[in-house]
Amino acid sequence: MFITDHIKYVGVVDRDLDLFESQYPVPDGVTYNSYVIMDEKIAVMDTVDARATDRWLDNLEKALAGRKPDYLVVSHMEPDHGANVAKFAGLYPEAVIVGNAKTFPMIHQFFHGNLEGRTLMVKEGDTLSLGDHTLRFFMAPMVHWPEVMVTYEEWEKILFSADGFGTFGADSGLKEQWTQEAARYYLNIVGKYGVQVQALLKKAAGLDIQMICPLHGPVLREDLGFYLDKYQTWSAYKPEVSGVLIACASIHGNTMAAAKELAGMLKDRGEEHVEVMDLARTDVSYGVRKAFCYDRVVLACATYDGGLFPCMESFLAHLKSKNYQKRTVALVENGTWAPGAAKLMRGILEGMKEVTVAEPTVTIRSAVDDKARQVMESLADSLVSPAGQE
């Protein structure tokens, strides 16, 4: 596939992978993107996962059409991209491996090989001429590994963005598909590093970018402002939607019944966007994406063995690890003899930045009764009022 007249796509679509990074479901697969820039000298932009080695090598050989590559640019050493660095080096012994000061120790750690005399170490702002094409390198540490760098091709104005602007899914070309899967990808994998992403976006703002070539998902060619704006929102931890996610951890259904009743109360008060999510039956990666999407979240949880029902405990642990912040959160607990979930959830929330706990807390004993229902009505009032959104 041609990206431009001079740049070819040699990546691979993997529709058989079940869990990305052994934790994130990818029902629509994933792509491992790799590119070849054809000029007086040839640069290959990254390799692919070991699952796709043979197909990648076939694609690469066809794209080269008998020529030999001069460079392999290593943007990111995570194995879904860097798994074939050593194999490439063995197949093309004249090629130079391009990376930064943090790239090459990782290459050695993974492969224990000797690349002496075959490396080009670049730093911030360095350039590499291929002929008509000139590559300029920008460091992107902790987006989301310390060695990550992005490459800007100056002639065709293309940003090779490493994991930035990547998505899950092999068919995420439409904006809505891209937004959902790119958000789930970004917030679960890169979300902790919003400050570092903001720093990279500032660098990108000074470039005339006509196309973005990520390491996962579709090449972005049009309306780039839309995609850049999404990254600005996500990396600044701003909500996308004014609405309420009710994240529910229910054992036998009574807590879920309360969550649905609360959702009805919110809608009766004019709240347009209300979503109830069953954490016990929804992968946590989707929960994390939704929690960052809305400006308000209700945590509805059954007490379990004196603690939190495990799916809620996992959900909150993931939110905390991804730097969840700048939201209003409400608490609903249930317990037949010793409800204690709210206290535990509140304790976890206290370790998060700029999270406001809405009052009152709702306590249910087994099933919603008139007393609990009155408190739920008060909570609904609080959540839709300006004070409840601060």
C-alpha positions in Angstrom: 0.0 0.0 0.0 1.3 3.4 -0.9 1.1 6.2 1.7 2.5 8.6 -0.8 4.4 8.1 -4.1 7.6 7.6 -2.1 6.4 6.0 1.1 5.1 2.5 1.3 3.2 0.8 4.1 4.6 -2.6 5.0 2.7 -3.2 8.3 0.6 -6.2 9.2 -3.0 -6.6 10.3 -3.4 -9.1 13.1 -7.1 -10.2 13.4 -6.3 -13.3 15.6 -4.9 -11.5 18.7 -7.3 -11.8 21.7 -5.5 -9.6 24.3 -3.2 -6.7 23.5 -0.4 -6.6 26.0 -2.0 -9.7 27.5 -4.7 -7.5 29.1 -6.8 -5.4 26.6 -9.4 -7.2 24.5 -9.1 -6.5 20.8 -12.2 -8.1 19.3 -11.5 -6.3 16.0 -7.8 -7.1 16.0 -4.9 -4.7 15.8 -2.4 -3.4 13.3 1.4 -3.3 13.6 2.4 -0.5 11.4 5.8 -0.2 9.6 6.7 2.1 6.7 9.4 2.4 4.1 10.7 5.7 2.7 12.1 5.2 -0.8 14.7 7.8 -1.8 18.4 7.9 -2.7 18.7 6.2 0.6 16.0 4.0 2.1 14.7 4.2 5.6 12.5 1.6 7.2 10.3 3.1 10.0 10.1 0.4 12.8 9.5 -3.3 12.7 6.5 -5.3 14.0 5.4 -7.8 16.6 6.9 -11.3 16.5 3.5 -12.7 15.7 3.7 -10.9 12.3 7.4 -11.4 11.4 7.0 -13.5 8.2 4.3 -11.4 6.7 6.2 -8.2 7.5 9.4 -9.5 5.9 7.4 -10.5 2.8 5.9 -7.0 2.6 9.3 -5.4 3.2 10.9 -7.5 0.4 8.2 -6.6 -2.1 8.4 -2.9 -1.2 12.2 -2.8 -1.5 11.9 -4.4 -5.0 15.5 -5.6 -5.0 17.0 -2.6 -3.2 18.6 -2.8 0.2 17.6 -0.5 3.1 20.1 1.9 4.5 18.5 2.7 7.8 16.1 1.2 10.3 14.6 4.0 12.5 13.5 2.6 15.9 10.8 4.8 17.4 9.9 2.5 20.2 11.4 -0.7 21.6 8.2 -2.3 23.0 8.0 -5.8 21.5 4.9 -5.1 19.4 7.1 -2.8 17.4 10.7 -3.7 18.1 10.6 -7.5 18.1 12.3 -7.8 14.7 15.2 -5.3 15.2 17.8 -8.1 15.5 16.3 -10.1 12.6 16.4 -7.0 10.4 20.0 -6.3 11.4 20.9 -9.9 10.5 19.1 -9.9 7.1 20.5 -6.4 6.1 24.0 -6.3 7.5 24.8 -3.0 5.7 21.9 -1.1 7.3 22.4 1.4 10.1 20.1 1.3 13.2 18.9 4.7 14.2 17.9 5.4 17.7 18.6 7.6 20.7 20.7 7.2 23.9 17.9 5.2 25.6 17.1 3.0 22.6 20.3 1.0 22.3 20.6 -0.3 25.9 17.1 -1.7 25.4 18.0 -3.3 22.1 20.9 -5.0 23.9 18.6 -6.1 26.8 16.2 -7.7 24.4 18.6 -9.3 21.9 22.1 -9.3 23.5 23.6 -8.8 20.1 26.5 -6.7 18.8 25.6 -3.7 16.7 29.0 -2.0 16.9 29.7 0.3 14.0 26.1 0.0 12.8 24.3 2.5 14.9 23.4 6.2 14.6 22.5 7.9 17.8 20.2 10.9 17.4 19.1 13.6 19.8 16.4 16.3 19.9 16.2 18.1 16.6 18.8 16.1 14.7 18.2 15.5 11.1 19.0 12.6 8.7 18.9 13.2 4.9 17.7 10.5 2.6 17.9 12.6 -0.5 14.7 14.6 -1.1 13.4 13.4 2.2 14.8 14.7 5.5 14.0 13.1 8.8 13.9 15.3 11.9 13.8 13.6 15.3 12.0 14.7 18.5 12.3 12.9 21.8 9.0 11.8 23.5 10.1 10.3 26.8 7.4 8.4 28.7 5.0 8.5 25.8 4.9 5.9 27.0 8.4 4.4 27.4 11.5 6.4 28.1 13.1 5.8 24.8 10.2 6.9 22.6 10.9 9.4 19.8 8.8 10.6 16.9 10.0 11.5 13.4 8.9 14.4 11.2 9.6 14.0 7.5 10.2 17.6 6.3 9.5 17.3 2.5 6.2 15.5 2.6 5.3 16.9 6.0 4.5 13.6 7.7 4.7 12.8 11.4 5.7 9.3 12.3 4.1 9.4 15.7 5.1 6.1 17.4 2.3 5.0 19.7 0.8 8.5 19.6 -2.6 8.6 17.7 -2.7 4.8 17.6 -5.8 2.7 18.1 -7.0 -0.8 18.8 -8.9 -2.4 16.0 -8.0 -3.2 12.4 -10.9 -1.3 11.0 -11.0 2.0 12.9 -10.8 4.4 10.0 -14.1 6.2 10.6 -13.9 9.1 13.1 -16.4 7.5 15.5 -14.6 4.2 15.4 -11.3 5.9 15.7 -12.4 8.0 18.7 -13.7 5.1 20.7 -10.7 2.8 20.1 -8.1 5.5 20.2 -9.5 6.7 23.5 -9.5 3.2 25.0 -5.9 2.7 23.7 -4.6 6.1 24.8 -6.3 6.2 28.3 -5.4 2.7 29.2 -1.8 2.6 27.9 -0.6 6.2 27.7 -3.1 7.9 30.0 -0.8 8.1 33.0 1.6 10.4 31.1 -0.6 13.4 30.3 2.1 15.9 31.1 4.6 14.2 28.8 1.9 14.0 26.0 1.2 17.7 26.4 4.9 18.5 26.0 5.0 16.5 22.8 1.9 18.2 21.5 3.6 21.6 22.0 6.5 20.3 19.8 4.0 19.1 17.2 2.2 22.5 17.2 5.4 24.1 15.6 5.3 21.7 12.7 3.3 21.8 9.4 1.8 18.3 9.6 -0.1 17.0 6.6 -0.3 13.4 7.6 0.2 11.3 10.8 1.5 7.7 10.5 1.1 6.0 13.9 2.3 2.5 14.9 -1.2 1.2 15.4 -4.4 1.9 13.5 -5.1 4.0 10.4 -2.9 6.6 8.7 -4.6 10.0 9.4 -4.7 12.2 6.3 -7.6 14.6 6.7 -9.0 17.0 9.4 -5.9 16.5 11.5 -7.2 19.2 13.9 -9.9 16.8 15.0 -7.4 14.2 16.1 -5.0 16.7 17.7 -7.9 18.2 19.6 -8.8 14.8 21.0 -5.3 14.3 22.3 -5.3 17.8 23.8 -8.5 16.8 25.7 -7.3 13.4 26.8 -3.9 14.5 27.9 -5.2 17.4 29.8 -7.6 15.1 31.6 -10.6 17.0 30.5 -14.0 15.3 30.1 -15.5 14.9 26.6 -19.1 14.7 27.6 -21.2 16.5 30.3 -22.9 13.5 31.7 -22.9 10.7 34.3 -21.4 7.3 34.2 -22.8 4.9 36.9 -20.2 2.2 37.3 -21.9 -0.6 39.1 -20.4 -3.6 40.9 -23.4 -5.8 41.9 -23.4 -9.3 43.2 -27.0 -10.5 43.0 -28.7 -7.6 41.2 -29.9 -5.3 44.0 -27.1 -2.8 43.6 -27.7 -2.8 39.9 -31.4 -2.1 40.5 -30.4 0.9 42.6 -28.0 2.1 39.8 -30.8 1.9 37.2 -33.2 3.7 39.5 -30.7 6.5 40.1 -30.1 6.7 36.4 -33.9 7.3 35.9 -33.8 10.0 38.6 -31.0 11.8 36.8 -32.8 11.6 33.4 -36.0 12.9 35.1 -33.9 16.0 36.1 -32.9 16.6 32.5 -29.6 14.9 32.5 -29.2 13.9 28.8 -26.2 11.7 29.0 -26.4 8.9 31.6 -24.8 5.5 31.2 -25.0 2.5 33.5 -22.0 0.1 33.2 -21.9 -3.4 34.7 -18.3 -3.6 35.9 -18.7 -7.4 36.5 -19.5 -8.0 32.8 -17.5 -5.2 31.1 -13.7 -5.3 30.7 -12.0 -2.7 32.8 -10.4 -1.1 29.8 -13.8 0.0 28.6 -14.7 1.2 32.1 -11.5 3.4 32.2 -12.3 4.9 28.8 -15.9 5.8 29.9 -14.8 7.2 33.3 -12.5 9.7 31.5 -15.2 10.5 29.0 -17.8 11.8 31.5 -17.4 14.7 33.9 -19.3 12.8 36.7 -19.1 9.2 37.9 -21.2 7.3 40.4 -19.6 4.3 42.0 -22.2 1.8 43.1 -20.7 -1.1 44.9 -21.7 -4.0 47.0 -19.6 -4.8 50.1 -17.9 -8.1 49.7 -15.9 -9.9 52.4 -15.7 -6.7 54.3 -14.2 -5.0 51.3 -15.1 -4.0 47.7 -16.6 -6.3 45.2 -13.5 -7.3 43.2 -14.5 -5.7 39.9 -14.9 -2.3 41.6 -11.6 -2.7 43.3 -9.9 -3.4 40.0 -11.7 -0.5 38.3 -10.5 2.0 40.9 -7.0 0.6 40.9 -6.9 1.1 37.1 -8.3 4.6 37.4 -5.7 5.6 40.0 -2.8 4.1 38.0 -4.0 6.1 34.9 -4.0 9.4 36.8 -7.7 9.9 37.0 -8.5 13.5 38.0 -10.7 16.6 37.6 -14.0 14.8 38.1 -17.0 14.7 40.5 -17.6 11.2 42.0 -20.6 10.0 44.0 -20.8 6.9 46.2 -23.5 4.3 46.5 -22.8 1.3 48.8 -24.8 -1.8 49.6 -24.4 -4.3 52.4 -26.8 -6.7 54.1 -25.2 -6.6 57.5 -22.1 -4.3 57.4 -22.0 -2.0 54.5 -18.5 -0.6 54.2 -17.8 0.0 50.5 -18.3 3.7 50.6 -15.6 4.3 53.2 -13.2 2.2 51.2 -14.0 3.9 47.9 -13.6 7.3 49.5 -10.2 6.3 50.8 -9.1 5.4 47.3 -10.5 8.6 45.8 -8.6 10.7 48.3 -5.4 9.6 46.6 -6.5 11.1 43.3 -6.0 14.7 42.1 -8.9 17.1 42.0 -11.6 14.6 42.6 -14.7 16.0 44.4 -16.9 13.5 46.2 -20.6 14.5 45.8 -22.8 14.3 48.8 -24.8 12.6 50.2 -23.5 9.1 50.2 -26.2 6.5 49.6 -26.2 3.4 51.8 -28.5 0.5 50.9 -29.1 -2.5 53.1 -29.9 -5.4 50.8 -32.4 -3.6 48.5 -33.6 0.0 48.0 -36.2 1.0 50.5 -38.0 4.4 50.9 -35.3 5.7 53.2 -32.5 4.9 50.7 -34.6 6.2 47.9 -34.9 9.6 49.5 -31.1 9.8 49.8 -30.8 8.8 46.2 -33.2 11.7 45.2 -30.9 14.1 47.2 -27.8 12.7 45.5 -29.5 13.1 42.1 -30.2 16.8 42.9 -26.6 17.3 43.9 -25.2 15.7 40.8 -27.2 17.8 38.4 -26.7 21.1 40.3 -23.8 23.4 39.6 -22.3 22.6 43.0 -22.4 18.9 42.1 -20.3 19.6 39.0 -17.5 21.6 40.6 
